Amino acid sequence: GQVGDDGERGLFQIHSVHLERIHRLGWTWEDMLKVIPNVSVAYDLWLEQGWRPWSCADWAPPLS
């Protein structure tokens, strides 16, 4: 599994701030290193917030 610089896990780089969601869906933090659980949590997050959690818009420098 993939772990990001800030501890995000798996294919969709699920962050630990989503632990409540992860547990509500029946998964564990360790499961976020597996494809199916990671995609399941990402899909649930996407249904609620769209692509915003993965958007770089908040991180991009302003256009000049």
N, C-alpha and C positions, 0 to 999 in steps of 0.2 A: 504494500500500500504506500501511497504517497502522503507525506506530511509536509505542510508548508512552513514557512519561516515563523509564523505566529501560531503554529500548532494545528492549523486547519488540516482536515483529513480527507483522503480519498479523491475520487474522480472529480467531484463537484466542490472540493475543498470546504467541507462543512466545518463550521467554527463551533467551538465549545459553548458559545452563547445560545446555541440551539439544543442544549442538553434536555431541556424540558420537552421539546418537540420530539427529539430522538426517543426518549423514554415513553412518551405518549403513544408513539407509533410501534412500540414493542421492541426497540433496538437498544443496544448499549453503545457507549462511546467507542469501545473497541471494534464494534461492528462497522463503524464508519470507514474502516480500512478495507471493507469488502464491497464489491460493486453493487449488488442488489440492495442492501440496506442503505448505502450512500445515495443511490438513485431514488429510492423510496422517500428519503428525507428531503432530497433536493426537489422532487416533484411536489411534495406537500408544501414546501416553502414557495415554490413557483406558483402554485395555485393561489396562494395568499398574496404574494408580492410581485409576481411577474419576474422579469429578469433583473430587477433592481439589486438584489443581493450579489449579483455577479457583475454588475455594471462598473466600469472604471470611471464613469462620469464624475463621481465625487473626488477622484484622485487625479484626473487629468489637469494639466496646466491650462490656464485660460488662453483662448485663441486671441491672437493680436492682429 
